Amino acid sequence: MLGSRLAWRALEHSPDPLDTAIGLGWVGYVYVEKEAAEQAIAPLEQAIQQLTQFRFAQLLGIFTVMLGEARRVTGNLEMAAELTRQGLEVTSRTHWPFGVGWAQLVLGRIAQARGDFSEAETRLGEALRAFDSMENRYFGARAYLDLAKLAHVKGDRAAIASHLGEARRRFQEMAIPRYIELGEALSAALLP
């Protein structure tokens, strides 16, 4: 975690409060992406608190969604849902498809965790549409991975194969080895 120590050191010496807030948010985002949800919470909370005073709506929205995702991973589904809905409201108001896509993705994951598979499928489909609307193939492919996991829970082998196939195709087109491997591992686990 050398990178995170360097990031924290840079943030401690940042002379600009807006830059510090944005940096804290991205540090939190990185922790979420690295599946270190506990470590993501403090910097995301600080970023949100500071960005509120600057009225930087898009980043306030996405960091609120990321905090929702961190809360989901740590098991607090109620708080996760509330934060993510707040983030969705902000990113929708600012017409930012990336933020809307992330919010829908997290809301889909929350719905799946609650056992509401219909809601999960709707939300994940909305996430995919948001990412595809901005031609973001990477996050669209990641949405397909979530759709495959949901199809697995529902026992729909045809949907699992279809979603994994589309995710794999996109990751291969972009030549992203980590996600190609993740897709293969997920395929082996979900379609033995």
N, C-alpha and C positions, 0 to 999 in steps of 0.2 A: 504494500500500500504506500510505496514511496511517493507516487503521484499525488495521493490524497494529502499526504503531509506537506508536500510542496504547495498544493493548492491552498491549504489552510494557512500556511505561512504567508503566501501572497495576499490572502484576504485580510490577515491581521495587519498588514502594512498598507492596505489600500487607502488612499487619501479621499476617495470619492464614495459617498454613501450609496449612490445608485449602482455604481460598479460593484461594490461590496454585496449589495442585495442580489444583483444578478448572478454574481459569482457563487454566492451561497446556494442559490436555487439550482444552478448547474451542478454544483458538487452533490447536492441532494439527489438530483436526477441520475447522476453517475452511480451513486450508491444504490438507487432503485434498480438500475440496469444491471448492476453487479450482484443483485439479489442480496443486498445488505440493508434490508428495510429498516432495521433498528437504527443504523447509523445515518440513514437518510432523514429521519424525522426532525432532528434538531436544526440542521441547516435549512431544511424546507420551511419549517415554522418561522425561523428568523427571516428568511427571504420574503415570505408572505407578509409578515408584520411590517417589514421595511418597505416593500413594494406598494403596500396599501397607501402609504403617504405620498408616493410618487405618481400614483394613478397610471401605472404601466400595465394596462389591462391584459394584454396577451400573455405576458410572462406571469403575471399574477394568476391568471387562469390555469396555465399549464402547470405551474408549481403547486397550485392547489390540487389539481388532478394527481400529480405525482405524490403528494402527501396522502391523498386518498388511497393510492395504490400501496404505499408503504403501510398504511393502517390496515388495508385488506390483508396483506401478507402477514402482518403481526396478529391477525385474528379479530380485529375490531371492525366487524362488518358494518355496524350502524354508523360509526364515525366515518368510515371509508365511504359509505354511500352518500352521506351528507356533504362531505368535502368534495366528492367527485361531482355531485349535482351542482354545487356552487361553481366549480371550475367549468362545467359544461355551460352553465348560464353565462359566464363571462366570455368564454371562447365563442359561444354562439352569437352573443351580442357584438363581438368584434369581427365576426365572419371569418374566423381562422380555422380552416379545415383540419389542420394538424392537431390543434388543441381539441377540437370537437371529436376527431377520430380517437385520440387518446382517452378522452372522457368516456366515449361510448365503449371502448375496449375495456376499460376498468369497470364500468357499470355492468358489462357482460360477464366479466369474471366474478363480480359480486353476486349477480343473479345466479350464476352457476353454483357458487359456493352455498347459496341459500336453497338450491334445489329447484329454482324457477327456470327450467330449461327453455321454455317458450320465450321468456323475457331475455334470457341470455342470448338466444339465437337472434332475436330482433336487434339487440344492442350490438352484438358482434358484426351482424350484417351492416348496421349503420356505420360502424367503425371502418369496415372495409370500403364502403361507398365514399366515406369522407377521404380516406387515404387515396383511393383511386381517382377521386375528383381532382386531386392535385398531382396525379401521376406519381405518387410516392410508392413505388413498387416494393421497397424494402418493408415499410410498415404494413402495406397491404399483405405481403407474404406472411408477416408475423400474425396478422389477423387470421389468415388461413390456418396457421398453427393452432390458434385458440379455437377456431371452428372445428378443427379435427379433434381436439381434446373433448369438446362438447359432444361431438358425434360419437365418440368412444363411450362416454358416460350414458348416452342414449342407446347405445348398441347398434348404431347404424354404420355397418362396415363399408357400404358403398360411399357414404358421405365422407367417412374417414379417408378412404383412398382418394376420392376426388379432391378434398381439401389439401391433403398432404402432397398430392401430385402437383397441384397449382403452386403451393408454397415452394416445393422443390424446384419447379421450373423457373420461378422468379429468382430464387436464390442462385441458381446455376447461371441464368442470364446475367446476373450482376456479379458473378464470381465471388461470392462471399463464403469462403470455406467453413467458417465457424457455424454458420446457419445451414449450410448444406449438410454438415455432419450432424447438427441438431435435428434436422428433418429426417435424416436416415435413422438416427437413434429413436426418434419418436415413431417412425414408421415400424421399426422392429418391435417396439414396445406395444403399439396399438394394433398392429396387424401381424401377430405371430404366425 
